Amino acid sequence: MKRKDAVLRVVARVLLGPSLMVAAALIVKGYNDVGDGFAAGMVVALAIALCYVAVGAASAEKALSPLRYAPHAAVGGLLLSLAVGFVPLLLGQPVFSHYPGPGKRVVTLGKLELFTPLLYDIGVFLLVVGVMTMLLHHFADPDSHVEDLAADGREEDENS
């Protein structure tokens, strides 16, 4: 008997690549010409959520093995965003000062401008994708943490 959700599973797997491309475009040139790390992160997180719904949590995490690095991505994104915001303070500049400053030459790769707002958007992107992926993981298997704690308690009891 054929499964009725075959189209959903195929679309979920195929949609991840284009969602990464849309996210890259949003980071490079967002709605306000600087970038939009939050929207880019949500686009990727929604594609990951579709994978969770279509194939199940275990299969999604097996197929998308980089998901295990979601906590590291969230922490790295948070630290990068905070660094972009507060390092200028250490240099005697106002918080969130952009480098290079106004009127200075910005290094470009084609249309991509390499300056601190881009780093900030990348940090926000990593933070959003990391946090949303961790939430999806915990919503998909809410008892995994409880089972781990119970197993740790049984091991301690056996050793006593």
Residue pairs with C-beta under 8 A, 6 or more apart in sequence:
5 54
8 53
8 54
9 54
9 55
11 50
11 54
12 47
12 50
12 51
12 53
12 54
12 55
13 51
13 54
13 55
13 63
15 47
15 50
16 47
16 48
16 51
16 64
19 43
19 44
19 46
19 47
20 44
20 47
22 40
22 43
23 40
23 41
23 43
23 44
23 125
24 40
26 35
26 36
26 37
26 39
26 40
26 43
27 35
27 36
27 37
27 40
27 118
27 121
27 122
27 125
28 35
28 111
28 112
28 118
29 35
29 111
30 36
30 37
30 39
30 40
30 121
31 39
34 117
34 118
34 121
35 117
35 118
35 121
36 121
37 120
37 121
37 122
37 123
37 124
37 125
37 128
38 124
38 125
38 128
40 121
40 125
40 128
41 124
41 125
41 126
41 127
41 128
41 129
41 132
42 128
42 132
44 125
44 129
45 128
45 129
45 132
45 133
45 136
48 60
48 64
48 67
48 129
48 132
48 133
48 136
49 132
49 136
51 60
51 63
51 64
52 60
52 136
52 140
54 60
55 63
56 140
57 136
57 137
57 140
57 141
60 67
60 140
61 67
61 68
61 137
67 133
67 137
70 129
70 130
70 131
70 133
70 134
70 137
71 130
71 134
72 130
73 126
73 127
73 129
73 130
73 133
74 126
74 127
74 129
74 130
74 131
74 134
75 130
76 123
76 126
76 130
77 122
77 123
77 124
77 125
77 126
77 127
77 128
77 129
77 130
78 123
78 127
79 123
80 119
80 120
80 122
80 123
80 126
81 120
81 123
81 124
81 127
82 123
83 123
84 96
84 116
84 119
84 120
84 123
85 95
85 96
85 120
86 95
88 94
88 95
88 96
88 97
88 99
89 95
91 97
96 120
97 116
98 115
98 116
98 117
99 115
99 116
100 106
100 115
106 113
106 114
106 115
107 113
107 114
107 115
108 114
112 118
138 144
138 145
